[in-house]
Amino acid sequence: MSERVREKPVLDAVDRAIIDQMQGDFPLSDQPYAEVAGQLGLSENELLERLQSLLARRVLTRFGPMFQVERLGGAFVLAAMQVPESDWERVLQAVNALPQVAHNYRRTHALNMWFVLATETPEGIAAAIAAIESSTGLPVFPFPKEREYFVEMKLPSRSA
């Protein structure tokens, strides 16, 4: 198994300012991107283009709101599988084909595939697990949340 080494991303002062500005207190308004862009001295279009670039270059892996899905009637669970190396790609494609799979990570562990399932109802978790098991022929090990913690992580500003 070869691991790809990612090059350190090059961020200019504007990219850094965008990341700093958008880590919290995102405006709840009719035009939130225009509002943030104005605070940064950018056009809304430039802000959106730069966000797309940060995502495309994998500087940011996700940009979006964080929901407490249970309060909305849904459910989510961390799940894992033990996938034979020779079958990795097939299983990866099958798991990622489900819209309920929010994230999927490879780990160096007996349980080497870890992913998050998010569903509109609590019953949807069992259905998603059954669908994965049926399509892959492998068992899924769910790890439901026992306790909830909120840790707000804000990355410190640093000069370019």
Number of C-alpha atoms within 10 A of each C-alpha: 5 4 5 6 6 7 6 7 10 9 12 10 11 15 18 14 15 19 19 15 16 14 13 11 7 13 13 9 9 8 10 13 19 19 18 19 18 13 12 15 11 16 16 18 12 12 21 15 12 15 18 14 14 20 14 11 12 12 16 13 9 9 12 5 7 6 8 11 15 14 8 10 11 16 20 24 17 18 19 22 18 16 20 13 10 8 10 15 12 12 22 16 11 16 22 15 11 13 11 18 19 14 12 17 11 14 11 8 8 11 16 16 21 19 19 18 23 22 23 15 15 16 11 17 20 14 12 20 19 14 15 20 17 12 13 18 10 14 15 19 14 19 12 11 10 5 5 6 5 5 6 8 8 11 9 7 11 9 7 10
